[in-house]
Amino acid sequence: MTIPQSTSPIELEGSRVKVAFAPGALNAIGTIARTEGAMRILLVTDPGIRDAGHAERAVRALYSAGLIVRMFEDVKENPTTTEVLRGTRVAADFKPDFIIGLGGGSAMDCAKGVNFVHTNGGRIQDYWGVNKATKPLLPFIAVPTTAGTGSDAQSFALITDPETHQKMACGDVKALARVAILDPDLTVTQPPKVAAATGIDAIAHAVETAVTTKRNEVSLAFSAAAWKLLDRSFEAAVNDPTDAARADMLSAAHLAGCAIENSMLGIAHALANPLTGHHGIPHGFAVGLMLPHVVRFNAAINPMLYSAISNDPARLASRLEQLLDAGRIPRRLSDHQVPASALGKLAAEAAQQWTATFNPRPVTEEDLFGLYRAAM
């Protein structure tokens, strides 16, 4: 499975999100938005994307198509309820009929969060869970500038509550992007650390979706296609931001996002979220360092569990560690100054994570503690 290159949106079998995938595809955003029926657009982005010039390019293209644009750029890494509230106030004043998320997963997730609250009222906490929105959401276009999160293919937004440090997964099929614009040129400005973290996140998506209890033939096809591209392209993409491998990474990240939408995630993500919330470890680093341990843990009950992407789980775990090393991602919790005394609290919180319920091997809090200890 591959995504054909085209600046006109095309449909992928098994996905509800149309895709425009080509170098320079951002230049077509005005035409695409107008064709989809947009007139007044709230563009949600972050300061780094603005400074890189991508937001200005998008605004120019939208203006050229005769569209009215208001930009909300106050998005930070791991968006919180605070950013969603601020964006919602901007939306209430501007009254958009369309929302565009331009940036990494943070910008796209924040755009979805604003969409929930602007259209359905209340607080973003009210949408923690699945299908909590009772009214339609505004049409949404996703434009990823990193190759990793797959938020452009998913109906979920991850929003952090700054008081509890909980990452709230707010999911609703109405939050899916109508179109994802995949422009590899946008990923060239990723710093190597960001490219590594987001790339490892995509790798974790491909690996975990291949084994969850929700997997099916459609999701397995997406998982396998994503893994094939990621396995061959990650090292080149991290080492050279201009390498053609960046296009493979962007395509793979979207395919892995499609896999999530048709499957689910597992305990590598359940273990990662508390590490990010309490110790500030970037999500890609957190999920990446836990993933080899999770693969070995799951494969102990069924050596063929990962057969959609590898017939040898031991070799798969070793390959994941090679990729972490290639991305210069520390592989021990102690490298991130996580003390052993914190593992009990982390395990208790990981056990409450929704994604833990989809792991192919049932887990207890004690199991999760053991996985953290193995990663120390």
Rosetta blueprint (number, residue, H / E / L):
1 M L
2 T L
3 I L
4 P L
5 Q L
6 S E
7 T E
8 S E
9 P E
10 I E
11 E L
12 L L
13 E L
14 G L
15 S L
16 R L
17 V L
18 K E
19 V E
20 A E
21 F E
22 A L
23 P L
24 G L
25 A H
26 L H
27 N H
28 A H
29 I H
30 G H
31 T H
32 I H
33 A H
34 R H
35 T H
36 E L
37 G L
38 A L
39 M L
40 R E
41 I E
42 L E
43 L E
44 V E
45 T L
46 D L
47 P H
48 G H
49 I H
50 R H
51 D H
52 A L
53 G L
54 H H
55 A H
56 E H
57 R H
58 A H
59 V H
60 R H
61 A H
62 L H
63 Y H
64 S H
65 A L
66 G L
67 L L
68 I E
69 V E
70 R E
71 M E
72 F E
73 E L
74 D L
75 V L
76 K L
77 E L
78 N L
79 P L
80 T E
81 T H
82 T H
83 E H
84 V H
85 L H
86 R H
87 G H
88 T H
89 R H
90 V H
91 A H
92 A H
93 D H
94 F H
95 K L
96 P L
97 D L
98 F E
99 I E
100 I E
101 G E
102 L E
103 G E
104 G L
105 G H
106 S H
107 A H
108 M H
109 D H
110 C H
111 A H
112 K H
113 G H
114 V H
115 N H
116 F H
117 V H
118 H H
119 T H
120 N H
121 G L
122 G L
123 R L
124 I H
125 Q H
126 D H
127 Y H
128 W L
129 G E
130 V E
131 N L
132 K L
133 A L
134 T L
135 K L
136 P L
137 L L
138 L L
139 P L
140 F E
141 I E
142 A E
143 V E
144 P E
145 T L
146 T L
147 A L
148 G L
149 T L
150 G L
151 S H
152 D H
153 A H
154 Q L
155 S L
156 F E
157 A E
158 L E
159 I E
160 T E
161 D L
162 P L
163 E L
164 T L
165 H L
166 Q L
167 K E
168 M E
169 A E
170 C E
171 G E
172 D L
173 V H
174 K H
175 A H
176 L L
177 A L
178 R L
179 V E
180 A E
181 I E
182 L E
183 D L
184 P H
185 D H
186 L H
187 T H
188 V H
189 T H
190 Q L
191 P L
192 P H
193 K H
194 V H
195 A H
196 A H
197 A H
198 T H
199 G H
200 I H
201 D H
202 A H
203 I H
204 A H
205 H H
206 A H
207 V H
208 E H
209 T H
210 A L
211 V L
212 T L
213 T L
214 K L
215 R L
216 N L
217 E H
218 V H
219 S H
220 L H
221 A H
222 F H
223 S H
224 A H
225 A H
226 A H
227 W H
228 K H
229 L H
230 L H
231 D H
232 R H
233 S H
234 F H
235 E H
236 A H
237 A H
238 V H
239 N H
240 D L
241 P L
242 T L
243 D L
244 A L
245 A H
246 R H
247 A H
248 D H
249 M H
250 L H
251 S H
252 A H
253 A H
254 H H
255 L H
256 A H
257 G H
258 C H
259 A H
260 I H
261 E H
262 N H
263 S L
264 M L
265 L L
266 G L
267 I H
268 A H
269 H H
270 A H
271 L H
272 A H
273 N H
274 P H
275 L H
276 T H
277 G H
278 H H
279 H H
280 G L
281 I L
282 P L
283 H H
284 G H
285 F H
286 A H
287 V H
288 G H
289 L H
290 M H
291 L H
292 P H
293 H H
294 V H
295 V H
296 R H
297 F H
298 N H
299 A H
300 A L
301 I L
302 N L
303 P L
304 M L
305 L L
306 Y L
307 S L
308 A L
309 I L
310 S L
311 N L
312 D L
313 P H
314 A H
315 R H
316 L H
317 A H
318 S H
319 R H
320 L H
321 E H
322 Q H
323 L H
324 L H
325 D H
326 A H
327 G L
328 R L
329 I L
330 P L
331 R L
332 R L
333 L H
334 S H
335 D H
336 H H
337 Q L
338 V L
339 P L
340 A H
341 S H
342 A H
343 L H
344 G H
345 K H
346 L H
347 A H
348 A H
349 E H
350 A H
351 A L
352 Q L
353 Q L
354 W H
355 T H
356 A H
357 T H
358 F H
359 N L
360 P L
361 R L
362 P L
363 V L
364 T L
365 E H
366 E H
367 D H
368 L H
369 F H
370 G H
371 L H
372 Y H
373 R H
374 A H
375 A H
376 M L
